[in-house]
Amino acid sequence: MSTYNRLPIAITEARGNYLYDTEGNTYLDLFTGLAVNILGHSHPAVVQALHEQGEKFLHISNKFLNPPAIRLARRLVENSILGRVFFCNSGAEATEAALKLIHKWSLKQSGGKSGFVVMKKSFHGRTLGAVRLTRQPGVQQDYPQPEIPVWEVEPNDIEQLKAVCKRERPAAVLAEPILGSGGIRPLEESYLREIENLCREQGMLCCMDEIQSGVGRTGQLFAYQHAGIQPDLILFAKGIGGGLPLGGIIAGETLSDLFRPGDHGTTFAPSPLSAALGCAVLEELLDRGQMEQGRNHAAHLWERLRSLREKYPETVGEIRGRGMMIGLSTHRRAEEIEALQRELLAEGVLVDITQQTVIRLLPPLTLTPEETDRFVAKLDAHFAKWKGKA
């Protein structure tokens, strides 16, 4: 069905930081499957885990214990918050699991709290429950709206957040530490700390949607960790499966025992294969220095992009994000940025566009300084043409 505006290429192979199409063309991938391929494509450790687990078994029922998932859950909890993990197949399913779990928590509270505070322009998925929380009209459209109380606040507006929380008495604040689809807009560390403080003071749940920003993309395993807070609930997906579908929630001790047998479930998750790949991804990030190396590579990319902003202030606006999650806002028309995306594609570079005029970069942590330099040189050439026509 025509649900995607696809770029005019068909991929036949992917290795390292590159894609290869049916016409023999090569593309530097700065989009990584929408933040999925955090280690690039066909990383040796991921491929090894794929073969090893594939030779054992691909699927078992949740009626049995799943050793790869147990190992992955343990690593996630040890490197985030104490609690339990529920695995599912995607980010939207993680949001749905969170909705159910928070609803159960609300019913147990004597204060009558219900509903969510979310950020303007946030994105939490496309299933009906997730769409209710998402704050983008193009996603919400005229689909049926579940009867879930939701209040929208401006990101980083502390006073508005306080006023809404005190007036409406919601059950939870759900926030992306960096709004991805919303234009790569980071929440300030002071704002994240205020979310946590308000939740503690008023008996609400502090929930972090790390579906796009998590799994090492920002230089920490989860982006909320830059602010030094301790959420009650973490949503994750995308990069955790090493390229295979996998998502889930990490429920802190307040929530970890609320789900009982029969309350929630899924046929395919946790996939033993996806979980095995997830263990390989975390081993590369946490034990073999890939997250630290990614921070160094990201610093070089940021330096080069800042030099472009200084050189072309009439074209480049804010550079937002953290680590390998970057939004290059522009002062150009939407059709110009769309044309730039296609011109870069013809030159062998794949980037994404969000909010019409923001160049969204989600490179792998394995991006090299040399690849960064080649990419920035191409941007430089295009921006110079625009400047010449001004």
HUNOR-V938301 format. One record per backbone hydrogen bond with DSSP energy under -1.0 kcal/mol. NH is the residue of the N-H (numbers start at 1). CO is the residue of the C=O. If there is no record, write none. Layout:
BEGIN
NH:CO ; NH:CO
END
This chain:
BEGIN
3:1 ; 6:4 ; 9:7 ; 12:20 ; 13:20 ; 15:18 ; 16:41 ; 18:15 ; 19:27 ; 20:13 ; 21:25 ; 22:10 ; 24:21 ; 27:19 ; 28:348 ; 29:17 ; 30:350 ; 35:31 ; 36:32 ; 37:32 ; 38:36 ; 40:37 ; 41:16 ; 47:43 ; 48:44 ; 49:45 ; 50:46 ; 51:47 ; 52:48 ; 53:49 ; 54:50 ; 55:51 ; 56:53 ; 57:53 ; 64:61 ; 70:66 ; 71:67 ; 72:68 ; 73:69 ; 74:70 ; 75:71 ; 76:72 ; 77:73 ; 78:74 ; 79:75 ; 80:77 ; 84:251 ; 86:249 ; 88:247 ; 94:90 ; 95:91 ; 96:92 ; 97:93 ; 98:94 ; 99:95 ; 100:96 ; 101:97 ; 102:98 ; 103:99 ; 104:100 ; 105:101 ; 106:102 ; 107:103 ; 109:106 ; 116:149 ; 117:172 ; 118:151 ; 120:153 ; 121:135 ; 122:119 ; 131:127 ; 132:128 ; 134:130 ; 135:122 ; 139:136 ; 140:136 ; 141:137 ; 143:140 ; 148:146 ; 151:116 ; 153:118 ; 157:154 ; 158:156 ; 161:157 ; 162:158 ; 163:159 ; 164:160 ; 165:161 ; 166:162 ; 167:163 ; 168:164 ; 169:165 ; 171:115 ; 172:115 ; 173:205 ; 174:117 ; 175:207 ; 179:185 ; 183:180 ; 184:180 ; 185:179 ; 187:177 ; 192:188 ; 193:189 ; 194:190 ; 195:191 ; 196:192 ; 197:193 ; 198:194 ; 199:195 ; 200:196 ; 201:197 ; 202:198 ; 204:199 ; 205:171 ; 207:173 ; 208:233 ; 209:175 ; 210:235 ; 214:210 ; 215:221 ; 216:221 ; 219:216 ; 225:222 ; 226:223 ; 227:224 ; 232:206 ; 233:206 ; 234:250 ; 235:208 ; 236:248 ; 240:237 ; 241:238 ; 242:239 ; 244:241 ; 247:88 ; 248:236 ; 249:86 ; 250:234 ; 251:84 ; 252:232 ; 255:252 ; 256:252 ; 258:255 ; 263:260 ; 275:271 ; 276:272 ; 277:273 ; 278:274 ; 279:275 ; 280:276 ; 281:277 ; 282:278 ; 283:279 ; 284:280 ; 285:281 ; 286:282 ; 287:283 ; 288:283 ; 290:284 ; 291:285 ; 293:289 ; 294:290 ; 295:291 ; 296:292 ; 297:293 ; 298:294 ; 299:295 ; 300:296 ; 301:297 ; 302:298 ; 303:299 ; 304:300 ; 305:301 ; 306:302 ; 307:303 ; 308:304 ; 309:305 ; 310:306 ; 311:307 ; 312:308 ; 315:312 ; 316:312 ; 317:329 ; 320:327 ; 322:325 ; 324:217 ; 325:322 ; 326:361 ; 327:320 ; 328:359 ; 329:318 ; 330:357 ; 331:315 ; 337:333 ; 338:334 ; 339:335 ; 340:336 ; 341:337 ; 342:338 ; 343:339 ; 344:340 ; 345:341 ; 346:342 ; 347:343 ; 348:345 ; 349:344 ; 350:28 ; 352:360 ; 354:358 ; 357:355 ; 358:354 ; 359:328 ; 360:352 ; 361:326 ; 362:30 ; 365:38 ; 367:364 ; 372:368 ; 373:369 ; 374:370 ; 375:371 ; 376:372 ; 377:373 ; 378:374 ; 379:375 ; 380:376 ; 381:377 ; 382:378 ; 383:379 ; 384:380 ; 385:381 ; 386:382 ; 387:383 ; 388:384 ; 389:385
END
